[in-house]
Amino acid sequence: MNDRMTTPWGDLALTRFPEDPRERLRAWDASDEYLLRHLAEQEIPLSGTVVVVGDRWGALVTALAAHRPTQITDSYLTQEATRANLARHGVEPGTVRLLTTQDAPPDRIDVLLVRVPKSLALLEDQLLRLAPGVHEGTVVVGTGMVKEIHTSTLQLFERILGPTRTSLAERKARLIFCAPEPSPERAANPWPYAYTLPDGIGAVSQGTVVNHAGVFCADRLDIGTRFFLGHLPDGKGAQRVVDLGCGNGIVGTAVGLANPEAEVLFVDESFQAVASAEATYRANGVPGHAEFRVGDGMAGVPAGTVDLVLNNPPFHSHQATTDATAWRMFTGAKRALRPGGELWVIGNRHLGYHVKLRRLFGNSELVAGDPKFVVLRAVKR
């Protein structure tokens, strides 16, 4: 596979994180190339503070490193890929400022480049947070694949920043052009969003969920999680539990409420998710001990130290359907579990996770199922 992106400033060797020689997906796409080509052809001055939002794997800031851009991302994996790609091209640490979506954005923004995220809510939250730094002279250009840019996307740019139009499509990619009109009367940011849970879902019944923008199912309890909450293990006593890919943390919070002696580690690669999990945990007054970590799955968790891992693995990486993340989560869980420790997984029935668990653990038990979902249990022997 060709792993070199052609830019107006030369070819770049780019990889995703974690790096995998078998990876079939590239670290950039046509929308990244289109944006960079536009900046060069229009001779857009990349002076002042250049901010790049939503860069998937660091392709944009690596290409623009000479202009000392600031990257803002919700993804730990993106940050690690960016560090690796910058280092590969000899860019000194600190040349590119790496911020998360939870950090305060720059006070003044002269060039704003936006890789449109999958989540409209995350785009709304980010544009509202960035808007105070945008001025009438700010160059604002968005980019994405045609299937990622909708009327609602353009309406968000228009409502928050100013008049917006799009380019013609090239290689199924499109650009967004926005002429900022700074307004002192901008609407308040609705994120994070909190809601009350229904009855009949165990320890978290009538509890509170707090969701930052971009976290899965931000305004309601999704049916998969609801099914999982009704079939969680009922362990008591001192346990080390990991809510792996925690999202808003409601599963780990339920465990903490049901077993105050449990020590729960919430981990996700999304900064927004881990902030949501901590807010959800605090909002429900859980009496036990918890740790909140943004990271790459179970990496960093010592081997043989965990009693229980609870996991609802994602099966998408941006727009691509893949089981690579689930497989890495399962292998990481097996390494971290002590002998006799258990991995509990909720997943869509059609994904066939029982086959992977049997291959990895040598066993897989169906705990519960309905026409759409299954809860599976694997034990480390």
C-alpha positions, 0 to 999 in steps of 0.5 A: 500500500502507498503510504506517502501523501503528495502535498504541494510541499513534497511527499510525506510518509504517514502512518496511523497509530498504533502502527500496523504493517498489515493496516489497509487504511491510510493516514489521510484521504482526498479531503486532506489533499484537497485542502492542502492543494487549495491553501497552496494554489490560492497562496493563502497566508499561513501567518499568525495563529494557525489552528487545525481542528479534527486532523485525523492522523496528523496529516495536515499539521505534519504538512503545515509544520513550518507554520507552527500550527496548533492541532485540536483533537478529541483523539488520543490515537490521533495525538500519538500518530501526530507525534510519530508522523512529526518525528518521522519528518524531523519536526522538533517537539513543540513546533506543533502545539498539541491540544485536546478538545478539553483544553482552552483554545487559542485566544486569537485565530488567524487561520482556522482549518476544520476537518469535519468530524463524524459528530455534528455535536462535536463540530457545534461544540468546537465551533462555539469554543473557537468562535471568540478567537475568530475575527473578520480577517480569519481565513476559515476553510473546512474539508471532508469527503462529500458523504461527510458534509451535509446541509446541517454541517454548512448551517452550523458554520453559518450560524456560529461563524458567518456566511458559508459556501462549498466548493465543487467536489474533487475525488469525492472530497469537498471544501467549505469556505466561511467568511466570519462575522464575529457576533457578540450575541452568539448562542450559549454552548449547550454542551455538556448535556445531562439527562436522568436515566429511567427506572428498571436498569439496575443500580443506575436507575434514576441516575444522571448521565453527563455527555460532552459533545461527540460522545456516542448517544449523547441525549439518551441511553442507547439500547445496547448499553441499556441491555448491558446494564440489565445483565452486568455481573453481580460481583461483590467485595474488593475488585479491580474493574475496567470500563474499557472504551467507557464512553460516558462511563455509565457502565462503570458507574453502575458497577461502582454503585452496586459494589462500593468496594470495587476500584473502577478504571475508566479508559477511552481514547476520546478526551470527550468520553473520559471527561463525560465518564468522570462527570457522570461518576461524580454526578451519581455520588459513587462511594468507591474509588475510580481512576479516569484515563485517556489512552490506547485501550489496556496499554499501561495497565499491568499484566495480571492485575484486573478482575473484570473488564467490561467492554462495548467495542466500537466497530467503526474507525471514522467512516470505515467498518473494522474489527481491528479495535475490538481485537486489540481491546480483547487481546489487551483485556486478556493480558491485563486480567489475572487468572480467573478474571473475566471479560464481559462484552456487549455487541451486535449479534451479527458481529460474531464476537464469540468466535474471536473470544473463543480463539483468544480465551479458549472459551466464550459463554452467552450470558444474555441475548435478544434479536439484536444484541448478545452479552458474552463472557470469557474467562482467562484460564 
